[in-house]
Amino acid sequence: MLDVLGKGTITTPRGFLAGAAYAGIKVAGEGKLDLGLLSSEAPCAAAGVFTTNRLQAAPVLLDRERLDRGRARAIVVNSGCANAATGAQGYRDAQEMTSWAAKKLGLAPEEVLAASTGVIGQPLPMDKIKTALKDIALSHDGGHALARAIMTTDTFPKEAALAVDGFTIGGIAKGSGMIHPNMATLLCFLATDAAVELPFLRRALRRAVDVSFNMITIDGDTSPNDSVLLLANGLAGNRPIAGGREGRAFQEALDTVCFSLARAIARDGEGATRRIEVRVEGAASTAQARVAARTIAGSSLVKTAAYGADPNWGRILAAAGRSGAFLDSDRAELYLGEVCVFRKGVGNAFDREVARAALEGKEVYIRLNLNLGRSCATAWGCDLTPEYVAINSEYMT
């Protein structure tokens, strides 16, 4: 049975501690945090999924190497500087960050993973980081502070936790702009007190990312820093999960936590006023449903129509038609909320004001039934607003 924990976070599972401090990487402000630590009281199986961008940030390169062995026990993370496109020095800086964190925690450097987010092409202020690390106090409720420390243009922290038949999964994420499938400008850290066999842990994380973070889009860009990291310390005392009924329960819980965090990222798109949920049904295959849903959610024309609450349904069909998914317009049906606007090859008579009202809320629901099969998929995005342009035209100024 799934039990959603309303105030849950990454330190809700047994044996995880976290904390954060202000190092001066981001512009100072009341309550600002920009450096954080996550640590487990016991050794962990560890898995990661990373950006597909050919430009890879130094922490991504380091984590890929360290996760080959499938073990990690801590994560050190900063916001405000991406440590990407920083060459050999950037890689050494990522290593040094983990060495300082390891010394503080009494661990080997190889047990510590690193993550960074922020402006590309600038070196980390290592002296500031070294000093601030000493000020971080770890606690069992420190996940809330860590969730704030990883924010960049986010307007709220993103946290979730779930209790499932004796074990718990918790997570935090950040992401607001440069968001697109595979993956996004996002960091997500997940923790569980379940004992999980490493091969299954890796498969479960890849699947969870594929159906959640790889189905959100804000602006069509992906970053060099995207990382989703999962630590499993086994302190729940269960028999190690490798599949079967226990594996299905674990997968469902992990998917649910990732869905929650992904939807929060879509809702917090830079400058967004509305979250868009696109459901494609009746596709010939899951792959076709996914590509159609993601293309609609990522269409600039659909996003601007959502901003203006304009029921211009032709933009939606056009996006689906160019997605690569098979579409027979004589079979397709399109809905804005509960209003059917297209059916059997032609526009369906509808009340324009009712359709407009379906687009005026904070949540916009688009449903396309292709009537070609039984496969379906859901993607999430947001509207495109003048505020998005303002944020990204002044990001470094």
C-alpha positions as YAML, in Angstrom:
chain: A
units: angstrom
residues:
- id: 1
  name: MET
  ca: [0.00, 0.00, 0.00]
- id: 2
  name: LEU
  ca: [1.32, 3.44, -0.93]
- id: 3
  name: ASP
  ca: [1.28, 6.09, 1.78]
- id: 4
  name: VAL
  ca: [2.07, 9.58, 0.52]
- id: 5
  name: LEU
  ca: [3.91, 11.54, 3.20]
- id: 6
  name: GLY
  ca: [2.74, 15.16, 3.01]
- id: 7
  name: LYS
  ca: [5.86, 16.76, 4.46]
- id: 8
  name: GLY
  ca: [8.26, 14.09, 3.28]
- id: 9
  name: THR
  ca: [11.66, 14.77, 1.82]
- id: 10
  name: ILE
  ca: [14.88, 12.99, 0.95]
- id: 11
  name: THR
  ca: [15.78, 12.46, 4.61]
- id: 12
  name: THR
  ca: [12.45, 10.84, 5.45]
- id: 13
  name: PRO
  ca: [13.82, 7.31, 4.82]
- id: 14
  name: ARG
  ca: [15.76, 5.79, 7.73]
- id: 15
  name: GLY
  ca: [19.42, 6.67, 8.10]
- id: 16
  name: PHE
  ca: [19.70, 9.70, 5.82]
- id: 17
  name: LEU
  ca: [20.90, 13.11, 6.98]
- id: 18
  name: ALA
  ca: [21.31, 16.38, 5.13]
- id: 19
  name: GLY
  ca: [22.18, 20.00, 5.65]
- id: 20
  name: ALA
  ca: [22.95, 23.19, 3.74]
- id: 21
  name: ALA
  ca: [24.77, 26.49, 4.04]
- id: 22
  name: TYR
  ca: [25.31, 29.73, 2.14]
- id: 23
  name: ALA
  ca: [28.73, 29.82, 0.49]
- id: 24
  name: GLY
  ca: [28.29, 33.02, -1.50]
- id: 25
  name: ILE
  ca: [28.03, 31.34, -4.90]
- id: 26
  name: LYS
  ca: [24.58, 32.78, -5.55]
- id: 27
  name: VAL
  ca: [23.70, 36.43, -4.99]
- id: 28
  name: ALA
  ca: [23.10, 36.98, -1.30]
- id: 29
  name: GLY
  ca: [19.57, 37.21, -0.01]
- id: 30
  name: GLU
  ca: [17.52, 36.38, 3.05]
- id: 31
  name: GLY
  ca: [17.43, 32.63, 3.60]
- id: 32
  name: LYS
  ca: [19.68, 31.92, 0.62]
- id: 33
  name: LEU
  ca: [21.41, 28.53, 0.56]
- id: 34
  name: ASP
  ca: [23.71, 27.31, -2.20]
- id: 35
  name: LEU
  ca: [25.75, 24.41, -0.83]
- id: 36
  name: GLY
  ca: [24.42, 21.14, 0.55]
- id: 37
  name: LEU
  ca: [25.30, 17.67, 1.74]
- id: 38
  name: LEU
  ca: [23.39, 14.39, 1.83]
- id: 39
  name: SER
  ca: [24.80, 11.45, 3.77]
- id: 40
  name: SER
  ca: [23.74, 7.94, 4.77]
- id: 41
  name: GLU
  ca: [24.50, 6.33, 8.09]
- id: 42
  name: ALA
  ca: [25.09, 3.03, 6.29]
- id: 43
  name: PRO
  ca: [26.73, 2.02, 3.00]
- id: 44
  name: CYS
  ca: [24.45, 2.29, -0.03]
- id: 45
  name: ALA
  ca: [23.87, 0.71, -3.37]
- id: 46
  name: ALA
  ca: [23.86, 3.62, -5.81]
- id: 47
  name: ALA
  ca: [22.63, 4.31, -9.33]
- id: 48
  name: GLY
  ca: [22.50, 7.34, -11.60]
- id: 49
  name: VAL
  ca: [21.02, 8.58, -14.84]
- id: 50
  name: PHE
  ca: [22.65, 11.53, -16.56]
- id: 51
  name: THR
  ca: [22.26, 14.11, -19.32]
- id: 52
  name: THR
  ca: [22.48, 13.04, -22.94]
- id: 53
  name: ASN
  ca: [24.07, 16.38, -23.84]
- id: 54
  name: ARG
  ca: [27.49, 15.80, -25.47]
- id: 55
  name: LEU
  ca: [28.80, 18.64, -23.29]
- id: 56
  name: GLN
  ca: [29.18, 16.99, -19.88]
- id: 57
  name: ALA
  ca: [29.81, 18.93, -16.69]
- id: 58
  name: ALA
  ca: [32.71, 17.89, -14.46]
- id: 59
  name: PRO
  ca: [30.46, 16.43, -11.71]
- id: 60
  name: VAL
  ca: [28.68, 14.27, -14.30]
- id: 61
  name: LEU
  ca: [31.99, 12.88, -15.55]
- id: 62
  name: LEU
  ca: [33.13, 12.17, -12.00]
- id: 63
  name: ASP
  ca: [29.87, 10.53, -10.94]
- id: 64
  name: ARG
  ca: [29.76, 8.29, -14.00]
- id: 65
  name: GLU
  ca: [33.16, 6.91, -13.06]
- id: 66
  name: ARG
  ca: [32.34, 6.41, -9.39]
- id: 67
  name: LEU
  ca: [29.00, 4.77, -10.04]
- id: 68
  name: ASP
  ca: [30.62, 2.02, -12.09]
- id: 69
  name: ARG
  ca: [31.16, 0.22, -8.79]
- id: 70
  name: GLY
  ca: [27.56, 0.84, -7.73]
- id: 71
  name: ARG
  ca: [28.40, 2.17, -4.29]
- id: 72
  name: ALA
  ca: [28.14, 5.65, -2.79]
- id: 73
  name: ARG
  ca: [27.22, 7.10, 0.57]
- id: 74
  name: ALA
  ca: [27.00, 10.86, 0.18]
- id: 75
  name: ILE
  ca: [26.35, 13.69, -2.29]
- id: 76
  name: VAL
  ca: [27.82, 17.20, -2.17]
- id: 77
  name: VAL
  ca: [26.03, 19.77, -4.33]
- id: 78
  name: ASN
  ca: [26.25, 23.46, -5.12]
- id: 79
  name: SER
  ca: [23.99, 25.85, -7.01]
- id: 80
  name: GLY
  ca: [24.87, 29.08, -8.77]
- id: 81
  name: CYS
  ca: [27.77, 27.62, -10.79]
- id: 82
  name: ALA
  ca: [27.47, 24.65, -13.14]
- id: 83
  name: ASN
  ca: [31.18, 23.71, -13.24]
- id: 84
  name: ALA
  ca: [30.60, 22.88, -16.90]
- id: 85
  name: ALA
  ca: [32.91, 23.78, -19.81]
- id: 86
  name: THR
  ca: [35.64, 24.33, -17.21]
- id: 87
  name: GLY
  ca: [38.20, 21.83, -18.52]
- id: 88
  name: ALA
  ca: [40.63, 19.79, -16.45]
- id: 89
  name: GLN
  ca: [40.52, 22.30, -13.61]
- id: 90
  name: GLY
  ca: [36.77, 21.85, -13.30]
- id: 91
  name: TYR
  ca: [37.22, 18.10, -12.95]
- id: 92
  name: ARG
  ca: [39.86, 18.59, -10.26]
- id: 93
  name: ASP
  ca: [37.55, 21.01, -8.46]
- id: 94
  name: ALA
  ca: [34.75, 18.42, -8.45]
- id: 95
  name: GLN
  ca: [37.17, 15.86, -7.03]
- id: 96
  name: GLU
  ca: [38.30, 18.31, -4.36]
- id: 97
  name: MET
  ca: [34.72, 19.09, -3.36]
- id: 98
  name: THR
  ca: [34.10, 15.39, -2.74]
- id: 99
  name: SER
  ca: [37.39, 15.06, -0.83]
- id: 100
  name: TRP
  ca: [36.45, 17.89, 1.52]
- id: 101
  name: ALA
  ca: [32.98, 16.42, 2.03]
- id: 102
  name: ALA
  ca: [34.46, 12.96, 2.62]
- id: 103
  name: LYS
  ca: [36.81, 14.29, 5.27]
- id: 104
  name: LYS
  ca: [33.93, 16.03, 7.03]
- id: 105
  name: LEU
  ca: [31.85, 12.84, 6.99]
- id: 106
  name: GLY
  ca: [34.65, 10.38, 7.75]
- id: 107
  name: LEU
  ca: [34.30, 8.64, 4.38]
- id: 108
  name: ALA
  ca: [36.58, 7.79, 1.47]
- id: 109
  name: PRO
  ca: [36.36, 10.34, -1.38]
- id: 110
  name: GLU
  ca: [35.18, 7.56, -3.72]
- id: 111
  name: GLU
  ca: [32.04, 7.22, -1.58]
- id: 112
  name: VAL
  ca: [30.97, 10.80, -2.32]
- id: 113
  name: LEU
  ca: [29.19, 11.97, -5.48]
- id: 114
  name: ALA
  ca: [29.09, 15.57, -6.70]
- id: 115
  name: ALA
  ca: [26.52, 17.76, -8.44]
- id: 116
  name: SER
  ca: [26.48, 21.38, -9.59]
- id: 117
  name: THR
  ca: [23.93, 23.65, -11.23]
- id: 118
  name: GLY
  ca: [24.00, 27.24, -12.41]
- id: 119
  name: VAL
  ca: [25.89, 29.33, -14.95]
- id: 120
  name: ILE
  ca: [27.98, 27.40, -17.51]
- id: 121
  name: GLY
  ca: [31.62, 28.27, -18.12]
- id: 122
  name: GLN
  ca: [32.56, 29.75, -14.75]
- id: 123
  name: PRO
  ca: [34.97, 28.11, -12.27]
- id: 124
  name: LEU
  ca: [33.77, 27.12, -8.83]
- id: 125
  name: PRO
  ca: [34.75, 29.50, -6.01]
- id: 126
  name: MET
  ca: [36.63, 26.76, -4.18]
- id: 127
  name: ASP
  ca: [37.73, 28.83, -1.18]
- id: 128
  name: LYS
  ca: [34.13, 29.78, -0.45]
- id: 129
  name: ILE
  ca: [32.99, 26.18, -0.80]
- id: 130
  name: LYS
  ca: [35.71, 24.87, 1.51]
- id: 131
  name: THR
  ca: [34.78, 27.38, 4.20]
- id: 132
  name: ALA
  ca: [31.02, 26.86, 3.92]
- id: 133
  name: LEU
  ca: [31.27, 23.07, 4.03]
- id: 134
  name: LYS
  ca: [32.52, 23.36, 7.60]
- id: 135
  name: ASP
  ca: [29.33, 25.22, 8.55]
- id: 136
  name: ILE
  ca: [26.92, 22.56, 7.32]
- id: 137
  name: ALA
  ca: [25.17, 20.76, 10.17]
- id: 138
  name: LEU
  ca: [23.56, 17.46, 9.17]
- id: 139
  name: SER
  ca: [20.21, 16.38, 10.59]
- id: 140
  name: HIS
  ca: [17.40, 13.93, 9.91]
- id: 141
  name: ASP
  ca: [15.12, 16.79, 8.80]
- id: 142
  name: GLY
  ca: [17.81, 18.57, 6.81]
- id: 143
  name: GLY
  ca: [16.33, 17.47, 3.50]
- id: 144
  name: HIS
  ca: [14.15, 20.58, 3.46]
- id: 145
  name: ALA
  ca: [17.21, 22.83, 3.60]
- id: 146
  name: LEU
  ca: [18.96, 20.76, 0.95]
- id: 147
  name: ALA
  ca: [15.95, 21.12, -1.36]
- id: 148
  name: ARG
  ca: [16.25, 24.91, -1.06]
- id: 149
  name: ALA
  ca: [20.02, 24.89, -1.56]
- id: 150
  name: ILE
  ca: [19.82, 23.30, -5.01]
- id: 151
  name: MET
  ca: [17.35, 25.86, -6.40]
- id: 152
  name: THR
  ca: [18.42, 28.30, -9.12]
- id: 153
  name: THR
  ca: [15.51, 30.05, -10.88]
- id: 154
  name: ASP
  ca: [13.05, 27.73, -9.11]
- id: 155
  name: THR
  ca: [10.35, 29.55, -7.18]
- id: 156
  name: PHE
  ca: [9.70, 26.74, -4.67]
- id: 157
  name: PRO
  ca: [11.49, 23.62, -3.40]
- id: 158
  name: LYS
  ca: [10.40, 20.27, -4.82]
- id: 159
  name: GLU
  ca: [10.15, 17.39, -2.34]
- id: 160
  name: ALA
  ca: [8.27, 14.11, -2.04]
- id: 161
  name: ALA
  ca: [8.28, 10.91, 0.00]
- id: 162
  name: LEU
  ca: [6.32, 7.68, 0.01]
- id: 163
  name: ALA
  ca: [6.03, 4.85, 2.55]
- id: 164
  name: VAL
  ca: [5.48, 1.41, 1.03]
- id: 165
  name: ASP
  ca: [5.06, -1.86, 2.97]
- id: 166
  name: GLY
  ca: [7.98, -1.41, 5.35]
- id: 167
  name: PHE
  ca: [10.27, 0.88, 3.39]
- id: 168
  name: THR
  ca: [10.30, 4.51, 2.33]
- id: 169
  name: ILE
  ca: [11.46, 6.42, -0.74]
- id: 170
  name: GLY
  ca: [12.11, 10.16, -0.59]
- id: 171
  name: GLY
  ca: [13.43, 12.70, -3.05]
- id: 172
  name: ILE
  ca: [14.14, 16.30, -3.91]
- id: 173
  name: ALA
  ca: [14.59, 17.98, -7.29]
- id: 174
  name: LYS
  ca: [15.32, 21.32, -8.90]
- id: 175
  name: GLY
  ca: [14.45, 22.56, -12.34]
- id: 176
  name: SER
  ca: [12.70, 25.52, -13.87]
- id: 177
  name: GLY
  ca: [14.32, 26.39, -17.20]
- id: 178
  name: MET
  ca: [16.38, 24.59, -19.87]
- id: 179
  name: ILE
  ca: [13.98, 21.67, -19.43]
- id: 180
  name: HIS
  ca: [13.40, 19.09, -22.15]
- id: 181
  name: PRO
  ca: [13.26, 15.28, -22.35]
- id: 182
  name: ASN
  ca: [16.60, 13.47, -21.95]
- id: 183
  name: MET
  ca: [16.59, 15.05, -19.42]
- id: 184
  name: ALA
  ca: [16.39, 18.73, -18.49]
- id: 185
  name: THR
  ca: [18.27, 21.28, -16.42]
- id: 186
  name: LEU
  ca: [17.41, 19.26, -13.42]
- id: 187
  name: LEU
  ca: [19.00, 17.70, -10.43]
- id: 188
  name: CYS
  ca: [17.13, 15.00, -8.59]
- id: 189
  name: PHE
  ca: [18.36, 13.10, -5.56]
- id: 190
  name: LEU
  ca: [16.46, 10.05, -4.34]
- id: 191
  name: ALA
  ca: [16.99, 7.97, -1.22]
- id: 192
  name: THR
  ca: [15.45, 4.78, 0.11]
- id: 193
  name: ASP
  ca: [15.94, 2.68, 3.20]
- id: 194
  name: ALA
  ca: [15.00, -0.44, 1.20]
- id: 195
  name: ALA
  ca: [17.61, -3.07, 0.49]
- id: 196
  name: VAL
  ca: [17.80, -3.36, -3.30]
- id: 197
  name: GLU
  ca: [20.07, -5.46, -5.48]
- id: 198
  name: LEU
  ca: [22.22, -3.21, -7.67]
- id: 199
  name: PRO
  ca: [21.16, -4.53, -11.11]
- id: 200
  name: PHE
  ca: [17.50, -4.07, -10.23]
- id: 201
  name: LEU
  ca: [18.16, -0.63, -8.69]
- id: 202
  name: ARG
  ca: [19.75, 0.53, -11.93]
- id: 203
  name: ARG
  ca: [16.90, -0.80, -14.08]
- id: 204
  name: ALA
  ca: [14.26, 0.68, -11.78]
- id: 205
  name: LEU
  ca: [15.86, 4.12, -11.85]
- id: 206
  name: ARG
  ca: [16.17, 4.14, -15.64]
- id: 207
  name: ARG
  ca: [12.51, 3.20, -16.00]
- id: 208
  name: ALA
  ca: [11.35, 5.80, -13.46]
- id: 209
  name: VAL
  ca: [13.32, 8.56, -15.17]
- id: 210
  name: ASP
  ca: [12.01, 7.51, -18.58]
- id: 211
  name: VAL
  ca: [8.35, 7.80, -17.62]
- id: 212
  name: SER
  ca: [8.72, 10.97, -15.51]
- id: 213
  name: PHE
  ca: [11.61, 13.37, -16.08]
- id: 214
  name: ASN
  ca: [11.94, 12.36, -19.73]
- id: 215
  name: MET
  ca: [8.30, 13.37, -20.24]
- id: 216
  name: ILE
  ca: [8.58, 17.01, -19.16]
- id: 217
  name: THR
  ca: [9.52, 19.97, -21.34]
- id: 218
  name: ILE
  ca: [9.72, 23.68, -20.66]
- id: 219
  name: ASP
  ca: [11.75, 25.21, -23.48]
- id: 220
  name: GLY
  ca: [13.39, 22.56, -25.65]
- id: 221
  name: ASP
  ca: [16.87, 22.80, -24.09]
- id: 222
  name: THR
  ca: [18.86, 20.33, -22.02]
- id: 223
  name: SER
  ca: [21.91, 21.06, -19.91]
- id: 224
  name: PRO
  ca: [25.35, 19.51, -19.32]
- id: 225
  name: ASN
  ca: [24.55, 18.89, -15.65]
- id: 226
  name: ASP
  ca: [21.35, 16.86, -15.56]
- id: 227
  name: SER
  ca: [21.68, 14.12, -12.94]
- id: 228
  name: VAL
  ca: [19.32, 11.80, -11.10]
- id: 229
  name: LEU
  ca: [21.03, 9.93, -8.27]
- id: 230
  name: LEU
  ca: [19.52, 7.17, -6.12]
- id: 231
  name: LEU
  ca: [20.97, 5.80, -2.87]
- id: 232
  name: ALA
  ca: [19.60, 2.68, -1.14]
- id: 233
  name: ASN
  ca: [20.99, 1.93, 2.34]
- id: 234
  name: GLY
  ca: [18.95, -1.16, 3.30]
- id: 235
  name: LEU
  ca: [18.16, 0.05, 6.83]
- id: 236
  name: ALA
  ca: [14.52, -1.02, 6.45]
- id: 237
  name: GLY
  ca: [15.82, -4.56, 7.02]
- id: 238
  name: ASN
  ca: [13.90, -6.14, 4.15]
- id: 239
  name: ARG
  ca: [15.14, -9.00, 2.01]
- id: 240
  name: PRO
  ca: [17.06, -7.39, -0.88]
- id: 241
  name: ILE
  ca: [14.69, -6.56, -3.73]
- id: 242
  name: ALA
  ca: [15.64, -8.07, -7.07]
- id: 243
  name: GLY
  ca: [12.27, -8.30, -8.84]
- id: 244
  name: GLY
  ca: [8.99, -10.13, -8.41]
- id: 245
  name: ARG
  ca: [6.18, -8.73, -6.29]
- id: 246
  name: GLU
  ca: [8.57, -6.72, -4.12]
- id: 247
  name: GLY
  ca: [10.22, -5.32, -7.23]
- id: 248
  name: ARG
  ca: [6.90, -4.22, -8.67]
- id: 249
  name: ALA
  ca: [6.01, -2.47, -5.41]
- id: 250
  name: PHE
  ca: [9.38, -0.72, -5.35]
- id: 251
  name: GLN
  ca: [9.05, 0.36, -8.98]
- id: 252
  name: GLU
  ca: [5.57, 1.73, -8.42]
- id: 253
  name: ALA
  ca: [6.75, 3.74, -5.42]
- id: 254
  name: LEU
  ca: [9.82, 5.05, -7.21]
- id: 255
  name: ASP
  ca: [7.74, 6.01, -10.25]
- id: 256
  name: THR
  ca: [5.25, 7.81, -8.02]
- id: 257
  name: VAL
  ca: [7.91, 9.90, -6.28]
- id: 258
  name: CYS
  ca: [9.49, 10.79, -9.64]
- id: 259
  name: PHE
  ca: [6.08, 11.67, -11.12]
- id: 260
  name: SER
  ca: [5.44, 14.04, -8.23]
- id: 261
  name: LEU
  ca: [8.79, 15.77, -8.64]
- id: 262
  name: ALA
  ca: [8.49, 15.94, -12.45]
- id: 263
  name: ARG
  ca: [5.05, 17.52, -12.27]
- id: 264
  name: ALA
  ca: [6.36, 20.08, -9.78]
- id: 265
  name: ILE
  ca: [9.16, 20.99, -12.20]
- id: 266
  name: ALA
  ca: [6.65, 21.47, -15.03]
- id: 267
  name: ARG
  ca: [4.48, 23.63, -12.79]
- id: 268
  name: ASP
  ca: [7.51, 25.79, -11.91]
- id: 269
  name: GLY
  ca: [8.69, 26.48, -15.46]
- id: 270
  name: GLU
  ca: [10.44, 29.82, -15.76]
- id: 271
  name: GLY
  ca: [7.83, 32.55, -16.02]
- id: 272
  name: ALA
  ca: [5.03, 29.99, -16.29]
- id: 273
  name: THR
  ca: [1.47, 30.76, -15.32]
- id: 274
  name: ARG
  ca: [-0.03, 27.40, -16.34]
- id: 275
  name: ARG
  ca: [1.07, 23.77, -16.30]
- id: 276
  name: ILE
  ca: [0.11, 21.76, -19.39]
- id: 277
  name: GLU
  ca: [-0.66, 18.04, -19.19]
- id: 278
  name: VAL
  ca: [-0.88, 16.22, -22.51]
- id: 279
  name: ARG
  ca: [-2.41, 12.76, -22.60]
- id: 280
  name: VAL
  ca: [-2.15, 10.76, -25.83]
- id: 281
  name: GLU
  ca: [-4.33, 7.65, -25.96]
- id: 282
  name: GLY
  ca: [-5.09, 4.99, -28.55]
- id: 283
  name: ALA
  ca: [-1.63, 5.06, -30.11]
- id: 284
  name: ALA
  ca: [-0.21, 2.18, -32.12]
- id: 285
  name: SER
  ca: [2.67, 1.81, -29.64]
- id: 286
  name: THR
  ca: [3.94, 3.30, -26.39]
- id: 287
  name: ALA
  ca: [6.87, 4.87, -28.23]
- id: 288
  name: GLN
  ca: [4.48, 6.65, -30.60]
- id: 289
  name: ALA
  ca: [2.27, 7.83, -27.74]
- id: 290
  name: ARG
  ca: [5.31, 9.21, -25.94]
- id: 291
  name: VAL
  ca: [6.73, 11.09, -28.90]
- id: 292
  name: ALA
  ca: [3.35, 12.61, -29.75]
- id: 293
  name: ALA
  ca: [2.71, 13.73, -26.17]
- id: 294
  name: ARG
  ca: [6.18, 15.24, -25.79]
- id: 295
  name: THR
  ca: [5.98, 17.05, -29.13]
- id: 296
  name: ILE
  ca: [2.64, 18.63, -28.26]
- id: 297
  name: ALA
  ca: [3.81, 19.66, -24.79]
- id: 298
  name: GLY
  ca: [7.00, 21.16, -26.25]
- id: 299
  name: SER
  ca: [5.43, 23.07, -29.13]
- id: 300
  name: SER
  ca: [6.03, 26.81, -28.79]
- id: 301
  name: LEU
  ca: [2.75, 27.47, -30.60]
- id: 302
  name: VAL
  ca: [0.81, 25.25, -28.20]
- id: 303
  name: LYS
  ca: [2.56, 26.84, -25.24]
- id: 304
  name: THR
  ca: [1.76, 30.38, -26.36]
- id: 305
  name: ALA
  ca: [-1.84, 29.40, -27.04]
- id: 306
  name: ALA
  ca: [-2.05, 28.10, -23.48]
- id: 307
  name: TYR
  ca: [-0.65, 31.40, -22.19]
- id: 308
  name: GLY
  ca: [-3.35, 33.32, -24.04]
- id: 309
  name: ALA
  ca: [-6.07, 30.75, -23.25]
- id: 310
  name: ASP
  ca: [-6.64, 30.57, -27.00]
- id: 311
  name: PRO
  ca: [-8.46, 27.36, -28.09]
- id: 312
  name: ASN
  ca: [-6.46, 27.19, -31.33]
- id: 313
  name: TRP
  ca: [-6.68, 23.40, -31.57]
- id: 314
  name: GLY
  ca: [-5.08, 23.24, -35.03]
- id: 315
  name: ARG
  ca: [-1.69, 23.89, -33.43]
- id: 316
  name: ILE
  ca: [-2.09, 20.78, -31.30]
- id: 317
  name: LEU
  ca: [-2.97, 18.53, -34.22]
- id: 318
  name: ALA
  ca: [-0.13, 19.99, -36.28]
- id: 319
  name: ALA
  ca: [2.35, 19.21, -33.51]
- id: 320
  name: ALA
  ca: [1.06, 15.65, -33.26]
- id: 321
  name: GLY
  ca: [1.27, 15.28, -37.03]
- id: 322
  name: ARG
  ca: [4.93, 16.29, -37.19]
- id: 323
  name: SER
  ca: [5.92, 14.25, -34.14]
- id: 324
  name: GLY
  ca: [6.65, 11.08, -36.08]
- id: 325
  name: ALA
  ca: [3.76, 9.18, -34.51]
- id: 326
  name: PHE
  ca: [1.24, 7.71, -36.93]
- id: 327
  name: LEU
  ca: [-1.92, 9.84, -37.07]
- id: 328
  name: ASP
  ca: [-5.07, 9.23, -39.10]
- id: 329
  name: SER
  ca: [-7.07, 12.44, -38.87]
- id: 330
  name: ASP
  ca: [-10.29, 10.60, -39.78]
- id: 331
  name: ARG
  ca: [-9.98, 8.63, -36.54]
- id: 332
  name: ALA
  ca: [-8.44, 11.14, -34.13]
- id: 333
  name: GLU
  ca: [-10.35, 12.96, -31.41]
- id: 334
  name: LEU
  ca: [-8.99, 16.00, -29.57]
- id: 335
  name: TYR
  ca: [-10.18, 17.45, -26.27]
- id: 336
  name: LEU
  ca: [-9.37, 20.65, -24.37]
- id: 337
  name: GLY
  ca: [-10.36, 19.70, -20.87]
- id: 338
  name: GLU
  ca: [-13.70, 17.98, -21.42]
- id: 339
  name: VAL
  ca: [-14.49, 19.90, -24.61]
- id: 340
  name: CYS
  ca: [-14.18, 17.90, -27.83]
- id: 341
  name: VAL
  ca: [-12.81, 20.28, -30.47]
- id: 342
  name: PHE
  ca: [-11.93, 17.83, -33.27]
- id: 343
  name: ARG
  ca: [-13.45, 14.52, -34.38]
- id: 344
  name: LYS
  ca: [-13.49, 12.36, -37.53]
- id: 345
  name: GLY
  ca: [-11.32, 14.59, -39.66]
- id: 346
  name: VAL
  ca: [-13.02, 17.94, -39.00]
- id: 347
  name: GLY
  ca: [-13.46, 20.49, -36.27]
- id: 348
  name: ASN
  ca: [-16.22, 19.65, -33.84]
- id: 349
  name: ALA
  ca: [-18.81, 22.31, -33.02]
- id: 350
  name: PHE
  ca: [-18.02, 23.67, -29.56]
- id: 351
  name: ASP
  ca: [-18.66, 26.71, -27.40]
- id: 352
  name: ARG
  ca: [-15.55, 28.85, -27.74]
- id: 353
  name: GLU
  ca: [-15.98, 30.44, -24.32]
- id: 354
  name: VAL
  ca: [-16.30, 27.05, -22.63]
- id: 355
  name: ALA
  ca: [-13.16, 25.88, -24.40]
- id: 356
  name: ARG
  ca: [-11.37, 29.07, -23.45]
- id: 357
  name: ALA
  ca: [-12.35, 28.55, -19.82]
- id: 358
  name: ALA
  ca: [-10.70, 25.12, -19.96]
- id: 359
  name: LEU
  ca: [-7.43, 26.88, -20.73]
- id: 360
  name: GLU
  ca: [-7.65, 29.67, -18.18]
- id: 361
  name: GLY
  ca: [-6.83, 27.73, -15.01]
- id: 362
  name: LYS
  ca: [-3.44, 26.91, -13.56]
- id: 363
  name: GLU
  ca: [-3.75, 23.38, -15.00]
- id: 364
  name: VAL
  ca: [-4.41, 22.89, -18.72]
- id: 365
  name: TYR
  ca: [-5.44, 19.40, -19.84]
- id: 366
  name: ILE
  ca: [-5.12, 18.30, -23.46]
- id: 367
  name: ARG
  ca: [-6.23, 14.82, -24.51]
- id: 368
  name: LEU
  ca: [-5.68, 13.31, -27.95]
- id: 369
  name: ASN
  ca: [-7.16, 9.92, -28.77]
- id: 370
  name: LEU
  ca: [-5.61, 8.53, -31.95]
- id: 371
  name: ASN
  ca: [-7.95, 5.50, -31.97]
- id: 372
  name: LEU
  ca: [-5.26, 3.31, -33.54]
- id: 373
  name: GLY
  ca: [-4.31, 1.00, -30.68]
- id: 374
  name: ARG
  ca: [-4.20, 0.64, -26.92]
- id: 375
  name: SER
  ca: [-1.01, 2.50, -25.96]
- id: 376
  name: CYS
  ca: [-0.94, 5.76, -24.06]
- id: 377
  name: ALA
  ca: [1.49, 8.26, -22.54]
- id: 378
  name: THR
  ca: [1.43, 11.54, -20.61]
- id: 379
  name: ALA
  ca: [3.78, 14.51, -20.92]
- id: 380
  name: TRP
  ca: [3.97, 17.72, -18.91]
- id: 381
  name: GLY
  ca: [4.98, 21.23, -19.84]
- id: 382
  name: CYS
  ca: [3.96, 24.84, -19.23]
- id: 383
  name: ASP
  ca: [2.93, 27.95, -21.08]
- id: 384
  name: LEU
  ca: [5.46, 30.27, -22.72]
- id: 385
  name: THR
  ca: [5.29, 33.80, -21.33]
- id: 386
  name: PRO
  ca: [7.04, 37.16, -21.71]
- id: 387
  name: GLU
  ca: [8.50, 36.54, -18.26]
- id: 388
  name: TYR
  ca: [10.42, 33.53, -19.59]
- id: 389
  name: VAL
  ca: [12.13, 35.79, -22.12]
- id: 390
  name: ALA
  ca: [12.92, 38.36, -19.43]
- id: 391
  name: ILE
  ca: [14.44, 35.78, -17.09]
- id: 392
  name: ASN
  ca: [16.66, 34.25, -19.76]
- id: 393
  name: SER
  ca: [17.70, 37.52, -21.40]
- id: 394
  name: GLU
  ca: [19.01, 38.81, -18.05]
- id: 395
  name: TYR
  ca: [20.32, 35.57, -16.50]
- id: 396
  name: MET
  ca: [23.93, 36.78, -16.10]
- id: 397
  name: THR
  ca: [23.18, 40.48, -15.70]
...
